[in-house]
Every structure is written in C-alpha cells, then in structure tokens.
Amino acid sequence: MALQIRDVVRRVQDIVADATGARLEGEAEEQLVALLGDLDEGTWPPKGSAQEHFSYRDVTILLADLRGFMAMTASQPAGAVLELLNRCFGRMSEIIVGHHGVIDKFMGDSIMAIFAGVPGKRGEDARRALHCAVDMQIALEALNRERKGSKLPPLYLGIGINTGRVLAGLVGSELYSAYTVIGEDVSLTSRIESFSLRGQVLLSEATYEHCGGFASTGEPMDVYVKGKSERVRVRELLALPSLGKTLPRQEIRRSPRVAVTLPFSYRLVQNKIVKPAALRGRILDIGYYGVLAEVEQELPLRTELKLELELSLVEHRAREVYARHYLPFEAFLTAGALYLALTLAIVALQHLLERRWLAHLRPRA
C-alpha cells in the first residue's frame, strides 16, 4: 500500500509542478504523504484538538462582492437573478482557477479566493491575485456589454485584496465541515473589500509591498477598520503596466454632470447598521454615479451613508440610496462640499440627469 501512496504522490507532484512550476519538497511532501496515509487507513478527517490539524500558510486573499445585487433580488424575478448570478460567478471562477487561485467559498453574492505563496518566489501569489482581479473586472464589463439589452441592471464588483499569514484546516463538525482559512488577515481582507466602490480594487499595504513595481496604484489612503486601533493603509489598483492592462472603472464612471439644488436626508451606516438619526444635506452637482453635496457635519473619507431624496421631476422618491464619501477623478470640489459616490446607479436619478442635461443643451427661445 505504501508503494501505491508513493505513486499517487508522484502524480500529485506532477500536477503541482505543471500548475506552479515547482514540486512540493521537504515538509510539504511529508504532509502530503501523511494525508494520503490517513485517507488509506480511514483516519481522515482527524480527531483531536484543532491546533493539531491546522497549519500556518502565507497567502494572498481576494474577496469580491457584487454591488447592487441585493436590490436586484427585491425587484426582479428570482429565476432571472439566479441565472445571472450563476453566469457571472461561473466566469469569475474560470478566471480565478486560470490564475492558479483556489475558491475558498461562495457567500451569497460574494466569492473568496486564496492564492498560495510559492517557496522562493516572494510576491508571486500577490501578483497572481492582482492579475486575477483586473481580469475579473474586465470580464464583468464585457458581460455587461453582452447584456446591454437585458431588463436587468448591470453588475459591478468591489474587490479587496490582502496578503498575510492564515491558519488553514478543516472547520466544522461531523455533520458538516469544510477546509478553509481563518485569521486576522482574512478579516482584514473583508474590511478592505467593504471600502471598495463599484468596479474598484483595493489592496492592503502588505500586498502592495509584495508586488514591487508590478502594479500601478492611486495614492495611499489611511482608513479606520473594525478590530484595529490604528488606521490601515490601502491603495486603489489602477493598472498592470507590464501586462498592458488597465481597470475599466474609470470609463464606467464618466457621465454628464449638471448643477442642481436638491435637498436630501441621510443616515450614517456603521458596520452595515443604519443609524437612526436623520441629518440634512443639499446636492449641488449630480452625475450617474455620484453627487457633489453639502452636509451638516464633517465626514471622514469613505464614510458610508444611506440617502433619501425626492426626485419630483421624474415623480420618484428614492429611499434605498447608498453612497460613500470618496475623492473623485474630476477636480471639481468646492469649499464646504464633498463628493458622494453612489454604490448603485439609480435609474430614476439617471432619468432626472438626462432631462436636466437635455434641457441644458436645448437652445433657448
């Protein structure tokens, strides 16, 4: 039986070498042999303390979340939504596997993937994760173009990426268990992803340091995250110059902009909980995906808000509008105002903008 296990090890080694360019060596090979032996003897899954059966691994974690999906489920037929979700995640899964990533789990409208580090190749896992994220955004833009005539709204991904050490092992019970990764760096990836906007990829400073000159990013931003006493530095991924690839989000967000005077109310959102206190604000400038506004209090960068506004011109009251305080690409900020990027485009808001824009272009009598 030991000879059969060695044969299986050799076959696994060939697969690993084809996928990564290197074979398992030393302790990693011994762990593989021991695992196959446990399977042969029927002693897997193992019993005992969790600490005995978890191992530390250096990985890069990618977490991608579909923006606006929950709002779509409330207004569209379930069959059409599930078909679109499966089509989207099917394509994303192909891209992840194509970059030698491992899908850790699906969580509703989110997907988490792990990119394992390669001995002797520092940063190789981080570079694969960044390349994967760019390809995911490009593929989703192509999918939206294919679905342009569909009644369903376009989909957008927000992606967070972090590099660090995790515990990998089997989690669960005899009734259900799954092999997964846990640890502080997994939680941090989720926090970083929650700051990302539609079509955006944010990476931690640890990932950035592992990538060297591979990635072109925006200026660093320091943000507060749950569980951290100090600010965490994140950067927005813009392009991979050596591969000639650029994220499409800059083009997606361009739209006509017009001046308006539009009062609205807003509530702060903290840890996905909407605070009850309603505050007042005034929109000064409007576009498809963001507004320039004045608000009652100073807001830290990337604060999330829930807005309510009356769009009387198109006879619509928008109640479920979520936005983040964000620095725009255009330098049009005025004193006392801030830019709110909408996490989901509002059809009624687009109609209002188009009417105002056409009226602006129409020659006066």
MIMARVEX-234386 format. One record per residue (C-alpha): residue in one letter; x negated, y negated, z negated. Coordinates in Angstrom, 3 decimals, always signed. Example, Ala and Ser with C-alpha at 12.3 -4.5 7.8 and 13.67 -1.06 7.14 Angstrom:
residues 2
{residu=A, xx=-12.300, yy=+4.500, zz=-7.800};
{residu=S, xx=-13.670, yy=+1.060, zz=-7.140};
***
This chain:
residues 365
{residu=M, xx=+0.000, yy=+0.000, zz=+0.000};
{residu=A, xx=-2.926, yy=-2.324, zz=-0.732};
{residu=L, xx=-4.058, yy=-1.868, zz=+2.868};
{residu=Q, xx=-0.590, yy=-2.924, zz=+4.138};
{residu=I, xx=-0.708, yy=-6.043, zz=+1.947};
{residu=R, xx=-4.114, yy=-6.953, zz=+3.392};
{residu=D, xx=-2.682, yy=-6.544, zz=+6.899};
{residu=V, xx=+0.157, yy=-8.913, zz=+6.010};
{residu=V, xx=-2.348, yy=-11.376, zz=+4.524};
{residu=R, xx=-4.325, yy=-11.360, zz=+7.775};
{residu=R, xx=-1.157, yy=-12.043, zz=+9.788};
{residu=V, xx=-0.179, yy=-14.893, zz=+7.447};
{residu=Q, xx=-3.706, yy=-16.280, zz=+7.710};
{residu=D, xx=-3.436, yy=-16.305, zz=+11.499};
{residu=I, xx=-0.141, yy=-18.214, zz=+11.299};
{residu=V, xx=-1.589, yy=-20.740, zz=+8.832};
{residu=A, xx=-4.698, yy=-21.201, zz=+10.967};
{residu=D, xx=-2.604, yy=-21.798, zz=+14.108};
{residu=A, xx=-0.449, yy=-24.367, zz=+12.291};
{residu=T, xx=-3.124, yy=-26.239, zz=+10.323};
{residu=G, xx=-6.444, yy=-25.373, zz=+11.962};
{residu=A, xx=-7.793, yy=-23.770, zz=+8.756};
{residu=R, xx=-7.337, yy=-20.456, zz=+6.931};
{residu=L, xx=-6.440, yy=-20.045, zz=+3.268};
{residu=E, xx=-9.561, yy=-19.498, zz=+1.219};
{residu=G, xx=-10.606, yy=-18.709, zz=-2.344};
{residu=E, xx=-7.877, yy=-19.179, zz=-4.942};
{residu=A, xx=-5.184, yy=-19.859, zz=-2.329};
{residu=E, xx=-5.838, yy=-16.498, zz=-0.639};
{residu=E, xx=-5.839, yy=-14.732, zz=-4.007};
{residu=Q, xx=-2.461, yy=-16.286, zz=-4.858};
{residu=L, xx=-1.035, yy=-15.047, zz=-1.556};
{residu=V, xx=-2.300, yy=-11.512, zz=-2.211};
{residu=A, xx=-0.871, yy=-11.570, zz=-5.757};
{residu=L, xx=+2.512, yy=-12.827, zz=-4.494};
{residu=L, xx=+2.771, yy=-10.085, zz=-1.870};
{residu=G, xx=+1.822, yy=-7.546, zz=-4.538};
{residu=D, xx=+4.602, yy=-8.797, zz=-6.809};
{residu=L, xx=+7.089, yy=-8.537, zz=-3.945};
{residu=D, xx=+5.975, yy=-4.968, zz=-3.224};
{residu=E, xx=+6.332, yy=-3.974, zz=-6.881};
{residu=G, xx=+9.695, yy=-5.698, zz=-7.271};
{residu=T, xx=+8.429, yy=-8.109, zz=-9.912};
{residu=W, xx=+9.370, yy=-11.262, zz=-7.968};
{residu=P, xx=+10.934, yy=-13.581, zz=-8.951};
{residu=P, xx=+8.723, yy=-13.604, zz=-12.039};
{residu=K, xx=+9.915, yy=-13.749, zz=-15.633};
{residu=G, xx=+8.245, yy=-15.744, zz=-18.336};
{residu=S, xx=+7.527, yy=-19.391, zz=-19.045};
{residu=A, xx=+7.951, yy=-21.896, zz=-16.221};
{residu=Q, xx=+4.407, yy=-23.116, zz=-16.767};
{residu=E, xx=+3.017, yy=-19.720, zz=-15.721};
{residu=H, xx=+4.719, yy=-19.812, zz=-12.340};
{residu=F, xx=+4.287, yy=-23.425, zz=-11.262};
{residu=S, xx=+1.219, yy=-24.743, zz=-9.517};
{residu=Y, xx=-0.062, yy=-28.265, zz=-9.013};
{residu=R, xx=-0.296, yy=-29.415, zz=-5.403};
{residu=D, xx=-1.409, yy=-32.642, zz=-3.731};
{residu=V, xx=+1.243, yy=-33.539, zz=-1.160};
{residu=T, xx=+2.917, yy=-36.377, zz=+0.684};
{residu=I, xx=+6.682, yy=-36.592, zz=+0.158};
{residu=L, xx=+9.097, yy=-38.039, zz=+2.720};
{residu=L, xx=+12.671, yy=-38.875, zz=+1.741};
{residu=A, xx=+15.086, yy=-40.069, zz=+4.435};
{residu=D, xx=+18.629, yy=-41.290, zz=+3.807};
{residu=L, xx=+21.336, yy=-42.101, zz=+6.354};
{residu=R, xx=+22.597, yy=-45.649, zz=+5.916};
{residu=G, xx=+26.357, yy=-46.237, zz=+6.123};
{residu=F, xx=+27.218, yy=-42.547, zz=+6.211};
{residu=M, xx=+29.469, yy=-42.581, zz=+3.127};
{residu=A, xx=+31.527, yy=-45.446, zz=+4.563};
{residu=M, xx=+31.891, yy=-43.439, zz=+7.766};
{residu=T, xx=+33.253, yy=-40.402, zz=+5.908};
{residu=A, xx=+36.033, yy=-42.540, zz=+4.430};
{residu=S, xx=+37.245, yy=-43.862, zz=+7.776};
{residu=Q, xx=+36.521, yy=-41.111, zz=+10.336};
{residu=P, xx=+37.779, yy=-37.525, zz=+10.888};
{residu=A, xx=+35.815, yy=-35.019, zz=+8.819};
{residu=G, xx=+35.121, yy=-32.752, zz=+11.800};
{residu=A, xx=+33.592, yy=-35.552, zz=+13.862};
{residu=V, xx=+31.473, yy=-36.746, zz=+10.937};
{residu=L, xx=+30.118, yy=-33.253, zz=+10.197};
{residu=E, xx=+29.354, yy=-32.665, zz=+13.857};
{residu=L, xx=+27.390, yy=-35.918, zz=+13.998};
{residu=L, xx=+25.581, yy=-35.135, zz=+10.727};
{residu=N, xx=+24.540, yy=-31.693, zz=+11.957};
{residu=R, xx=+23.381, yy=-33.106, zz=+15.266};
{residu=C, xx=+21.339, yy=-35.788, zz=+13.509};
{residu=F, xx=+19.792, yy=-33.509, zz=+10.887};
{residu=G, xx=+19.138, yy=-30.842, zz=+13.499};
{residu=R, xx=+16.982, yy=-33.279, zz=+15.445};
{residu=M, xx=+15.290, yy=-34.593, zz=+12.292};
{residu=S, xx=+14.499, yy=-31.029, zz=+11.193};
{residu=E, xx=+12.829, yy=-30.269, zz=+14.515};
{residu=I, xx=+10.641, yy=-33.370, zz=+14.134};
{residu=I, xx=+9.645, yy=-32.509, zz=+10.553};
{residu=V, xx=+8.684, yy=-28.942, zz=+11.454};
{residu=G, xx=+6.868, yy=-30.227, zz=+14.554};
{residu=H, xx=+4.638, yy=-32.304, zz=+12.267};
{residu=H, xx=+3.961, yy=-29.265, zz=+10.041};
{residu=G, xx=+6.212, yy=-30.502, zz=+7.279};
{residu=V, xx=+8.391, yy=-28.287, zz=+5.091};
{residu=I, xx=+12.029, yy=-29.224, zz=+4.473};
{residu=D, xx=+12.444, yy=-29.103, zz=+0.699};
{residu=K, xx=+16.163, yy=-29.785, zz=+0.567};
{residu=F, xx=+19.204, yy=-31.474, zz=+2.070};
{residu=M, xx=+21.103, yy=-33.724, zz=-0.360};
{residu=G, xx=+24.354, yy=-34.843, zz=+1.231};
{residu=D, xx=+23.237, yy=-37.460, zz=+3.750};
{residu=S, xx=+19.559, yy=-37.260, zz=+2.705};
{residu=I, xx=+16.679, yy=-34.967, zz=+3.606};
{residu=M, xx=+13.425, yy=-34.440, zz=+1.710};
{residu=A, xx=+10.295, yy=-33.025, zz=+3.344};
{residu=I, xx=+6.890, yy=-32.066, zz=+1.970};
{residu=F, xx=+3.581, yy=-32.403, zz=+3.814};
{residu=A, xx=+0.896, yy=-30.326, zz=+2.125};
{residu=G, xx=-2.648, yy=-31.542, zz=+1.823};
{residu=V, xx=-5.370, yy=-29.762, zz=+3.776};
{residu=P, xx=-8.647, yy=-28.970, zz=+1.934};
{residu=G, xx=-11.500, yy=-31.092, zz=+3.252};
{residu=K, xx=-9.192, yy=-33.368, zz=+5.265};
{residu=R, xx=-8.271, yy=-36.255, zz=+2.981};
{residu=G, xx=-5.214, yy=-38.148, zz=+4.128};
{residu=E, xx=-4.261, yy=-35.686, zz=+6.853};
{residu=D, xx=-0.932, yy=-34.924, zz=+5.122};
{residu=A, xx=-0.146, yy=-38.645, zz=+4.748};
{residu=R, xx=-0.883, yy=-39.312, zz=+8.421};
{residu=R, xx=+1.403, yy=-36.453, zz=+9.486};
{residu=A, xx=+4.172, yy=-37.819, zz=+7.269};
{residu=L, xx=+3.871, yy=-41.335, zz=+8.731};
{residu=H, xx=+3.823, yy=-39.981, zz=+12.276};
{residu=C, xx=+6.902, yy=-37.902, zz=+11.438};
{residu=A, xx=+8.744, yy=-40.936, zz=+10.017};
{residu=V, xx=+8.075, yy=-43.011, zz=+13.133};
{residu=D, xx=+9.251, yy=-40.189, zz=+15.398};
{residu=M, xx=+12.404, yy=-39.791, zz=+13.282};
{residu=Q, xx=+13.293, yy=-43.470, zz=+13.693};
{residu=I, xx=+12.573, yy=-43.365, zz=+17.434};
{residu=A, xx=+14.691, yy=-40.214, zz=+17.828};
{residu=L, xx=+17.616, yy=-41.722, zz=+15.919};
{residu=E, xx=+17.511, yy=-44.821, zz=+18.094};
{residu=A, xx=+17.689, yy=-42.543, zz=+21.155};
{residu=L, xx=+20.602, yy=-40.638, zz=+19.596};
{residu=N, xx=+22.459, yy=-43.914, zz=+19.027};
{residu=R, xx=+21.952, yy=-44.846, zz=+22.689};
{residu=E, xx=+23.367, yy=-41.472, zz=+23.752};
{residu=R, xx=+26.415, yy=-42.072, zz=+21.534};
{residu=K, xx=+26.991, yy=-45.666, zz=+22.622};
{residu=G, xx=+30.450, yy=-44.910, zz=+23.994};
{residu=S, xx=+31.454, yy=-42.970, zz=+20.863};
{residu=K, xx=+34.050, yy=-44.281, zz=+18.420};
{residu=L, xx=+31.710, yy=-43.530, zz=+15.531};
{residu=P, xx=+29.339, yy=-46.323, zz=+14.447};
{residu=P, xx=+25.573, yy=-45.967, zz=+14.971};
{residu=L, xx=+23.448, yy=-44.248, zz=+12.334};
{residu=Y, xx=+20.322, yy=-45.648, zz=+10.692};
{residu=L, xx=+17.703, yy=-44.110, zz=+8.431};
{residu=G, xx=+15.967, yy=-45.614, zz=+5.442};
{residu=I, xx=+12.752, yy=-43.712, zz=+4.669};
{residu=G, xx=+10.439, yy=-43.710, zz=+1.660};
{residu=I, xx=+7.011, yy=-42.013, zz=+1.617};
{residu=N, xx=+4.691, yy=-41.347, zz=-1.328};
{residu=T, xx=+1.524, yy=-39.312, zz=-1.886};
{residu=G, xx=+0.631, yy=-37.674, zz=-5.174};
{residu=R, xx=+0.399, yy=-34.539, zz=-7.291};
{residu=V, xx=+3.507, yy=-32.432, zz=-7.891};
{residu=L, xx=+4.476, yy=-29.192, zz=-9.582};
{residu=A, xx=+5.654, yy=-26.587, zz=-7.086};
{residu=G, xx=+7.565, yy=-23.491, zz=-8.069};
{residu=L, xx=+10.848, yy=-21.653, zz=-8.403};
{residu=V, xx=+13.560, yy=-23.645, zz=-10.205};
{residu=G, xx=+16.910, yy=-22.236, zz=-11.323};
{residu=S, xx=+18.309, yy=-19.094, zz=-12.867};
{residu=E, xx=+19.175, yy=-15.523, zz=-11.941};
{residu=L, xx=+22.416, yy=-16.843, zz=-10.415};
{residu=Y, xx=+20.703, yy=-19.374, zz=-8.173};
{residu=S, xx=+17.141, yy=-20.528, zz=-7.711};
{residu=A, xx=+15.118, yy=-22.403, zz=-5.113};
{residu=Y, xx=+11.460, yy=-23.145, zz=-4.515};
{residu=T, xx=+10.935, yy=-26.884, zz=-4.832};
{residu=V, xx=+8.627, yy=-29.615, zz=-6.092};
{residu=I, xx=+9.118, yy=-31.753, zz=-9.178};
{residu=G, xx=+7.214, yy=-34.514, zz=-10.914};
{residu=E, xx=+6.787, yy=-38.248, zz=-11.338};
{residu=D, xx=+5.671, yy=-38.752, zz=-7.738};
{residu=V, xx=+8.850, yy=-37.080, zz=-6.437};
{residu=S, xx=+10.949, yy=-39.512, zz=-8.479};
{residu=L, xx=+8.843, yy=-42.438, zz=-7.274};
{residu=T, xx=+9.490, yy=-41.442, zz=-3.658};
{residu=S, xx=+13.229, yy=-41.633, zz=-4.338};
{residu=R, xx=+12.841, yy=-45.074, zz=-5.912};
{residu=I, xx=+10.846, yy=-46.340, zz=-2.921};
{residu=E, xx=+13.400, yy=-44.970, zz=-0.470};
{residu=S, xx=+16.195, yy=-46.794, zz=-2.326};
{residu=F, xx=+14.485, yy=-50.118, zz=-1.478};
{residu=S, xx=+14.362, yy=-49.374, zz=+2.253};
{residu=L, xx=+16.764, yy=-51.049, zz=+4.636};
{residu=R, xx=+18.371, yy=-49.725, zz=+7.787};
{residu=G, xx=+15.708, yy=-48.458, zz=+10.189};
{residu=Q, xx=+12.883, yy=-49.184, zz=+7.741};
{residu=V, xx=+9.991, yy=-47.021, zz=+6.497};
{residu=L, xx=+8.388, yy=-47.961, zz=+3.175};
{residu=L, xx=+5.230, yy=-46.315, zz=+1.833};
{residu=S, xx=+3.533, yy=-46.374, zz=-1.530};
{residu=E, xx=+0.085, yy=-47.781, zz=-2.138};
{residu=A, xx=-1.189, yy=-44.217, zz=-2.679};
{residu=T, xx=-0.019, yy=-43.204, zz=+0.802};
{residu=Y, xx=-1.465, yy=-46.376, zz=+2.312};
{residu=E, xx=-4.863, yy=-45.679, zz=+0.729};
{residu=H, xx=-4.875, yy=-42.160, zz=+2.189};
{residu=C, xx=-4.131, yy=-43.434, zz=+5.698};
{residu=G, xx=-7.026, yy=-45.830, zz=+6.146};
{residu=G, xx=-6.662, yy=-47.723, zz=+9.423};
{residu=F, xx=-4.148, yy=-45.246, zz=+10.861};
{residu=A, xx=-1.094, yy=-47.374, zz=+10.095};
{residu=S, xx=-0.164, yy=-50.991, zz=+10.755};
{residu=T, xx=+1.932, yy=-52.328, zz=+7.870};
{residu=G, xx=+3.514, yy=-55.505, zz=+6.616};
{residu=E, xx=+2.236, yy=-57.480, zz=+3.668};
{residu=P, xx=+2.307, yy=-55.620, zz=+0.335};
{residu=M, xx=+5.377, yy=-56.148, zz=-1.858};
{residu=D, xx=+5.432, yy=-55.561, zz=-5.630};
{residu=V, xx=+8.772, yy=-54.277, zz=-6.921};
{residu=Y, xx=+10.118, yy=-53.031, zz=-10.236};
{residu=V, xx=+11.355, yy=-49.435, zz=-10.263};
{residu=K, xx=+13.120, yy=-47.399, zz=-12.918};
{residu=G, xx=+10.724, yy=-45.499, zz=-15.173};
{residu=K, xx=+7.746, yy=-47.788, zz=-14.505};
{residu=S, xx=+6.739, yy=-50.588, zz=-16.881};
{residu=E, xx=+4.671, yy=-52.328, zz=-14.212};
{residu=R, xx=+5.504, yy=-53.274, zz=-10.660};
{residu=V, xx=+4.940, yy=-50.760, zz=-7.873};
{residu=R, xx=+3.311, yy=-51.908, zz=-4.646};
{residu=V, xx=+4.999, yy=-50.842, zz=-1.397};
{residu=R, xx=+4.359, yy=-51.652, zz=+2.252};
{residu=E, xx=+6.551, yy=-51.528, zz=+5.324};
{residu=L, xx=+5.285, yy=-49.303, zz=+8.125};
{residu=L, xx=+5.371, yy=-51.174, zz=+11.435};
{residu=A, xx=+3.341, yy=-49.125, zz=+13.919};
{residu=L, xx=+0.723, yy=-46.436, zz=+14.522};
{residu=P, xx=-1.674, yy=-48.278, zz=+16.864};
{residu=S, xx=-3.923, yy=-45.300, zz=+17.666};
{residu=L, xx=-0.866, yy=-43.372, zz=+18.902};
{residu=G, xx=+0.721, yy=-46.332, zz=+20.696};
{residu=K, xx=+3.934, yy=-46.006, zz=+18.659};
{residu=T, xx=+5.972, yy=-48.818, zz=+17.109};
{residu=L, xx=+9.030, yy=-48.555, zz=+14.907};
{residu=P, xx=+12.165, yy=-49.710, zz=+16.768};
{residu=R, xx=+13.779, yy=-51.515, zz=+13.818};
{residu=Q, xx=+12.538, yy=-54.973, zz=+14.862};
{residu=E, xx=+14.511, yy=-54.765, zz=+18.089};
{residu=I, xx=+17.599, yy=-53.299, zz=+16.397};
{residu=R, xx=+17.982, yy=-56.286, zz=+14.103};
{residu=R, xx=+17.900, yy=-59.034, zz=+16.690};
{residu=S, xx=+21.248, yy=-60.682, zz=+17.243};
{residu=P, xx=+22.788, yy=-64.073, zz=+17.931};
{residu=R, xx=+22.842, yy=-66.358, zz=+14.885};
{residu=V, xx=+25.253, yy=-69.204, zz=+14.208};
{residu=A, xx=+25.730, yy=-71.703, zz=+11.400};
{residu=V, xx=+28.834, yy=-71.217, zz=+9.219};
{residu=T, xx=+30.218, yy=-72.273, zz=+5.863};
{residu=L, xx=+31.659, yy=-69.115, zz=+4.385};
{residu=P, xx=+32.291, yy=-68.706, zz=+0.629};
{residu=F, xx=+31.931, yy=-65.235, zz=-0.866};
{residu=S, xx=+31.737, yy=-63.455, zz=-4.202};
{residu=Y, xx=+29.082, yy=-60.959, zz=-5.189};
{residu=R, xx=+28.181, yy=-58.464, zz=-7.905};
{residu=L, xx=+24.736, yy=-57.153, zz=-8.766};
{residu=V, xx=+24.010, yy=-53.460, zz=-8.146};
{residu=Q, xx=+21.545, yy=-51.801, zz=-10.507};
{residu=N, xx=+20.659, yy=-48.087, zz=-10.316};
{residu=K, xx=+23.612, yy=-47.595, zz=-7.938};
{residu=I, xx=+26.040, yy=-49.052, zz=-10.508};
{residu=V, xx=+28.037, yy=-52.184, zz=-9.552};
{residu=K, xx=+28.039, yy=-54.687, zz=-12.415};
{residu=P, xx=+31.488, yy=-56.107, zz=-13.328};
{residu=A, xx=+30.536, yy=-59.799, zz=-13.444};
{residu=A, xx=+31.528, yy=-61.583, zz=-10.219};
{residu=L, xx=+29.422, yy=-64.536, zz=-9.066};
{residu=R, xx=+29.940, yy=-67.027, zz=-6.243};
{residu=G, xx=+27.894, yy=-67.843, zz=-3.169};
{residu=R, xx=+28.060, yy=-69.555, zz=+0.211};
{residu=I, xx=+26.901, yy=-68.184, zz=+3.586};
{residu=L, xx=+25.133, yy=-70.801, zz=+5.726};
{residu=D, xx=+23.946, yy=-68.757, zz=+8.698};
{residu=I, xx=+25.148, yy=-65.413, zz=+9.998};
{residu=G, xx=+23.898, yy=-62.582, zz=+12.242};
{residu=Y, xx=+24.902, yy=-58.983, zz=+12.935};
{residu=Y, xx=+22.688, yy=-57.556, zz=+10.218};
{residu=G, xx=+22.011, yy=-60.362, zz=+7.777};
{residu=V, xx=+23.076, yy=-63.722, zz=+6.405};
{residu=L, xx=+21.392, yy=-66.834, zz=+5.015};
{residu=A, xx=+23.130, yy=-67.688, zz=+1.752};
{residu=E, xx=+23.128, yy=-69.848, zz=-1.354};
{residu=V, xx=+23.900, yy=-68.065, zz=-4.634};
{residu=E, xx=+24.462, yy=-69.087, zz=-8.261};
{residu=Q, xx=+21.309, yy=-67.534, zz=-9.691};
{residu=E, xx=+17.767, yy=-66.777, zz=-8.630};
{residu=L, xx=+17.430, yy=-63.210, zz=-7.362};
{residu=P, xx=+14.227, yy=-61.140, zz=-7.300};
{residu=L, xx=+13.148, yy=-59.824, zz=-3.918};
{residu=R, xx=+15.043, yy=-56.665, zz=-2.908};
{residu=T, xx=+17.874, yy=-57.148, zz=-5.391};
{residu=E, xx=+20.922, yy=-55.202, zz=-4.183};
{residu=L, xx=+24.340, yy=-56.903, zz=-4.062};
{residu=K, xx=+27.920, yy=-55.958, zz=-3.314};
{residu=L, xx=+29.685, yy=-58.754, zz=-1.422};
{residu=E, xx=+33.326, yy=-59.641, zz=-0.833};
{residu=L, xx=+34.242, yy=-62.212, zz=+1.802};
{residu=E, xx=+37.281, yy=-63.464, zz=+3.628};
{residu=L, xx=+36.951, yy=-63.442, zz=+7.437};
{residu=S, xx=+40.084, yy=-65.445, zz=+8.231};
{residu=L, xx=+39.189, yy=-65.980, zz=+11.889};
{residu=V, xx=+39.489, yy=-62.256, zz=+12.548};
{residu=E, xx=+42.086, yy=-61.657, zz=+9.787};
{residu=H, xx=+39.936, yy=-59.320, zz=+7.747};
{residu=R, xx=+38.838, yy=-59.207, zz=+4.094};
{residu=A, xx=+35.538, yy=-57.341, zz=+3.743};
{residu=R, xx=+35.264, yy=-55.710, zz=+0.310};
{residu=E, xx=+32.632, yy=-52.985, zz=+0.722};
{residu=V, xx=+29.654, yy=-55.019, zz=+1.927};
{residu=Y, xx=+26.232, yy=-54.130, zz=+0.520};
{residu=A, xx=+23.110, yy=-56.201, zz=+1.040};
{residu=R, xx=+19.579, yy=-56.697, zz=-0.264};
{residu=H, xx=+17.601, yy=-59.872, zz=-0.800};
{residu=Y, xx=+14.921, yy=-59.482, zz=+1.833};
{residu=L, xx=+12.337, yy=-61.510, zz=+3.751};
{residu=P, xx=+13.476, yy=-61.781, zz=+7.401};
{residu=F, xx=+11.315, yy=-61.665, zz=+10.511};
{residu=E, xx=+12.505, yy=-65.136, zz=+11.503};
{residu=A, xx=+11.111, yy=-68.043, zz=+9.522};
{residu=F, xx=+14.352, yy=-69.960, zz=+9.220};
{residu=L, xx=+14.772, yy=-70.069, zz=+5.438};
{residu=T, xx=+15.762, yy=-73.409, zz=+3.945};
{residu=A, xx=+15.225, yy=-74.746, zz=+0.453};
{residu=G, xx=+17.544, yy=-73.166, zz=-2.117};
{residu=A, xx=+18.701, yy=-70.391, zz=+0.235};
{residu=L, xx=+17.802, yy=-66.703, zz=+0.545};
{residu=Y, xx=+18.170, yy=-64.032, zz=+3.211};
{residu=L, xx=+20.514, yy=-61.081, zz=+2.569};
{residu=A, xx=+20.006, yy=-58.108, zz=+4.879};
{residu=L, xx=+23.174, yy=-56.042, zz=+5.244};
{residu=T, xx=+22.663, yy=-52.327, zz=+4.652};
{residu=L, xx=+25.577, yy=-51.598, zz=+7.010};
{residu=A, xx=+26.703, yy=-53.648, zz=+10.003};
{residu=I, xx=+30.325, yy=-54.777, zz=+9.682};
{residu=V, xx=+32.422, yy=-54.592, zz=+12.823};
{residu=A, xx=+34.632, yy=-57.472, zz=+11.707};
{residu=L, xx=+31.564, yy=-59.567, zz=+10.965};
{residu=Q, xx=+30.266, yy=-58.888, zz=+14.466};
{residu=H, xx=+33.603, yy=-59.935, zz=+15.947};
{residu=L, xx=+33.508, yy=-63.169, zz=+13.943};
{residu=L, xx=+29.963, yy=-63.872, zz=+15.066};
{residu=E, xx=+30.786, yy=-63.197, zz=+18.713};
{residu=R, xx=+33.767, yy=-65.570, zz=+18.598};
{residu=R, xx=+31.724, yy=-68.338, zz=+16.979};
{residu=W, xx=+28.817, yy=-67.693, zz=+19.355};
{residu=L, xx=+31.064, yy=-67.839, zz=+22.444};
{residu=A, xx=+32.711, yy=-70.979, zz=+21.144};
{residu=H, xx=+29.275, yy=-72.482, zz=+20.660};
{residu=L, xx=+28.307, yy=-71.662, zz=+24.253};
{residu=R, xx=+31.614, yy=-72.796, zz=+25.796};
{residu=P, xx=+31.304, yy=-76.289, zz=+27.396};
{residu=R, xx=+33.244, yy=-78.944, zz=+25.533};
{residu=A, xx=+36.036, yy=-80.795, zz=+27.321};
***
